[in-house]
């Protein structure tokens, strides 16, 4: 049975058994987990933080951004979690999935390049007085 709402449960550690309709979030370990909203029973885990999903919790309920795309699961579900409501999105083509994966790699590389620049970039920054 499809799930149309998710309630938040803050945890330190993810439980071994997940309940339908619950979004578990461990802020300590920057992870979230829930059962797929299509009702297939698959566990969906998402990494939170600058390289993963952004989590927020408003009065209406939890939100995760960007969308949840279960491309490696048989159901291939695609949806958003906005204020505790599951908002279904269009199915992505194989090409769109690959484009998304390439974008993730690009963002990750840029993130680490910015935080851990190579020696030449550090030398240039030092030479320019920290700019």
C-alpha positions as CSV (number, residue, x, y, z in Angstrom):
1,X,0.0,0.0,0.0
2,X,1.4,3.4,-1.0
3,X,2.4,5.8,1.8
4,X,1.2,9.4,1.4
5,X,2.6,10.8,4.7
6,X,5.7,10.4,6.8
7,X,6.1,11.4,10.4
8,X,9.5,12.1,11.9
9,X,11.2,10.0,14.5
10,X,14.6,11.4,15.7
11,X,16.9,8.6,16.7
12,X,20.6,8.1,17.5
13,X,20.8,4.7,15.8
14,X,18.6,3.4,13.0
15,X,16.3,0.6,14.2
16,X,16.7,-2.8,12.6
17,X,13.0,-2.8,11.7
18,X,11.5,0.2,10.1
19,X,7.8,1.1,10.3
20,X,5.9,2.2,7.3
21,X,5.1,5.9,7.3
22,X,8.1,6.9,9.5
23,X,11.1,8.9,8.5
24,X,13.9,8.1,10.9
25,X,16.6,10.7,11.2
26,X,19.9,10.5,13.1
27,X,21.4,14.0,13.2
28,X,24.4,12.6,15.0
29,X,25.3,10.3,12.2
30,X,23.8,12.5,9.4
31,X,21.6,9.8,8.0
32,X,17.9,9.2,7.3
33,X,16.0,6.0,6.6
34,X,12.4,5.1,5.7
35,X,10.5,2.3,3.9
36,X,9.9,3.1,0.3
37,X,6.7,5.2,-0.2
38,X,5.4,2.9,-3.0
39,X,4.8,0.2,-0.4
40,X,7.3,-2.3,-1.8
41,X,8.9,-2.6,1.7
42,X,12.5,-1.6,0.5
43,X,14.6,0.3,3.1
44,X,15.7,3.6,1.7
45,X,18.7,5.2,3.3
46,X,19.9,8.8,2.6
47,X,23.0,10.6,3.6
48,X,22.4,14.0,5.0
49,X,24.7,17.0,4.9
50,X,26.5,19.1,2.2
51,X,27.1,16.1,-0.1
52,X,23.7,14.4,0.5
53,X,20.1,15.4,1.2
54,X,19.1,18.5,3.1
55,X,16.8,17.7,6.0
56,X,14.4,20.2,7.6
57,X,11.6,19.8,10.1
58,X,8.8,22.3,10.1
59,X,5.5,22.4,12.0
60,X,3.8,20.4,9.2
61,X,6.4,17.7,9.2
62,X,9.8,16.6,7.8
63,X,11.2,17.4,4.4
64,X,14.1,16.0,2.4
65,X,15.6,17.7,-0.6
66,X,16.4,16.7,-3.4
67,X,13.9,14.0,-4.4
68,X,14.2,10.4,-3.4
69,X,15.0,8.3,-6.5
70,X,15.1,4.5,-5.9
71,X,16.9,3.7,-9.2
72,X,18.6,0.6,-7.8
73,X,15.4,-0.9,-6.4
74,X,12.9,-2.9,-8.5
75,X,10.1,-0.3,-8.0
76,X,12.3,2.6,-9.3
77,X,10.1,5.0,-7.3
78,X,10.7,8.8,-7.5
79,X,9.2,11.2,-5.0
80,X,9.8,14.2,-2.8
81,X,9.1,14.4,1.0
82,X,7.7,17.9,1.7
83,X,6.3,18.8,5.1
84,X,5.6,15.2,5.8
85,X,3.7,14.6,2.5
86,X,4.9,12.3,-0.2
87,X,4.8,14.1,-3.5
88,X,5.2,11.7,-6.4
89,X,7.4,12.8,-9.3
90,X,7.7,11.6,-12.9
91,X,9.8,8.4,-13.6
92,X,13.2,9.3,-14.9
93,X,14.7,7.8,-18.0
94,X,18.0,5.9,-17.8
95,X,19.7,8.9,-19.3
96,X,18.3,11.3,-16.7
97,X,19.5,8.9,-13.9
98,X,23.0,8.9,-15.4
99,X,23.0,12.7,-15.8
100,X,22.0,12.9,-12.1
101,X,24.8,10.6,-11.0
102,X,27.3,12.7,-13.1
103,X,26.0,15.8,-11.4
104,X,26.5,14.2,-8.0
105,X,30.1,13.4,-8.8
106,X,30.7,16.9,-10.1
107,X,29.3,18.4,-6.9
108,X,31.3,16.1,-4.7
109,X,34.5,16.8,-6.6
110,X,33.9,20.6,-6.3
111,X,33.1,20.3,-2.6
112,X,36.4,18.6,-1.8
113,X,38.4,20.7,-4.3
114,X,37.1,23.8,-2.5
115,X,38.0,22.4,1.0
116,X,41.2,20.7,0.1
117,X,42.8,22.6,-2.8
118,X,45.9,21.3,-4.4
119,X,49.3,22.7,-3.7
120,X,49.2,25.0,-6.7
121,X,45.9,26.6,-5.7
122,X,47.2,27.0,-2.1
123,X,50.4,28.7,-3.5
124,X,48.3,31.1,-5.6
125,X,46.1,31.9,-2.7
126,X,49.1,32.6,-0.5
127,X,50.8,34.7,-3.3
128,X,47.6,36.8,-3.7
129,X,47.4,37.5,0.1
130,X,44.7,34.9,0.9
131,X,42.4,35.9,-1.9
